[in-house]
């Protein structure tokens, strides 16, 4: 089986949402009922994806049958949030279908975000992740991301802000 990578578009929205719901289901056991409901509502909300598609570069991974099995969004600098500085680009929503874990998709999606950020002359790339996402944290750290600080809890879990300096 081959995995391909391409730019995601708004026509992918139904498949992005389906992927997110399937992939993030694994975290339900780690969350309270209320926090799972909050996360689940975000996952099924079309606005979650349209806002990201409007402001970021979406990368999807697909199978030979064009089934989307992974996604990531690279938001360019100039889009600050309570977490991210206006001078940073940042990665959001790296997601891999659980049936395709172990194929290097999450690492490749993250590496592609880094490459695109470098091509766009970004200086710092950031992301945030939580204590329940051990596999993701290992990937990010293997690619050179370092914890900048612990941030406020989300969904009742510990979260960290990671950054990677892109200036060589």
Secondary structure, DSSP 8 states (H G I E B T S, - for coil): ---EEEE--GGGHHHHHHHHHHHHGGGGGGS-HHHHHHHHHHHH-HHHHHHHHHHEEEEEEE-TT--EEEEEEEE-SS---SSS-TT-EEEEEEEE-GGGTTSSHHHHHHHHHHHHHHHTT-SEEEEEEETT-HHHHHHHHHTT-EEEEEEEEETTEEEEEEEEE---
